[in-house]
Amino acid sequence: MPDKRTPKLPTVERLTRAALHYLERYSSSQENLRKVLERRVLKACRVHERDPQDFADHIQAVIEKCLSAGLINDRIYAETKTASLRRRGGSRRKIEAQLSAKGVDRTTIEGVLNDDQHSDAEAARVYARRRRLGPFRNRADRNDRRDKDLAAMCRAGFSFAVSKAIVDGTAEDDGSN
């Protein structure tokens, strides 16, 4: 029979260790760290038949410790996530959705995106190059796949106008269409 470890009841110390271990590996927003700790508490509470709400104060104490130590900062998290997604060709809409899903508040997201130096046209060009869409596609397939390339660009969060300019452009265009 496999040896499964029974989760221990959470304490502030155990949750702090878990939070530090998580933050060593991943950058996180305040709300995302809360969700990670809540999942850990829920897992232990199922085994011990306890109410997870009994440990809400423990989670809040750990979050406050991490905030005061500077281990989590939603603004810095949003800036680094935005830069990473832009390098990979992420659109403004995609970035907003991902940051929202991680629990970053709207005002922080708007502030970071307003400070962002990259345009959606630049990101669309990177995305098209990475996915080999439009001008980065084999010339023989380009006309046959135009509509599919436009759809892929739009699904990635780029406007139709930006998508059309990239897909109908050339590989040498500077993206200022």
C-alpha positions, 0 to 999 in steps of 0.5 A, a space after each residue: 500500500 502506498 504511503 500517503 502523507 496525512 496533511 497536518 493541521 495548519 498553524 501560522 508557522 506551517 503556513 508561513 513555511 509553505 508560503 515561503 517555499 511557494 514564493 521561492 519558486 514563483 512570483 505571486 500576487 497577494 490574492 494568488 498566495 491567499 488561494 494557494 494557502 487556502 487550498 493547502 488548508 482545505 486539503 488538511 481540513 478534509 482529512 481532519 474534518 475541520 472547518 477551513 474558516 477556522 484557519 482564515 486568521 492564520 492565512 491572513 497573518 501569513 499574508 500580512 507577514 509576507 506583505 510587510 517583509 516585501 515578499 509580495 507586491 502586486 504592482 511589481 508582480 503585475 509589471 514583471 508579468 506584463 513584461 514577460 507576456 509582452 516579450 512573448 507577444 501578449 496582447 493588452 487584453 490577454 495581459 488584463 485577463 491573466 492579471 485579473 485571474 491572479 487577483 490583481 486589482 483593476 487599478 493596478 492593472 490599468 496603471 501598469 498597462 498605461 506605463 507599458 512602453 510596448 504597443 499591441 502592434 509590436 506584440 502582435 508582430 512578435 506573436 505572429 513570428 512566434 506562431 508563424 502566422 501571416 508573413 512568417 508562414 510558408 509563402 505557398 500556404 499564406 493565402 489559403 490560411 489567411 482567415 485562420 491566421 486572422 482568427 488566431 490573432 483575434 483569439 489572442 486578444 489583438 484587434 481586427 485592425 492590428 491583426 489584419 495589418 500584421 497578417 497582410 504585411 510582410 516579414 520586413 515591415 516594421 509594424 507601423 502599418 
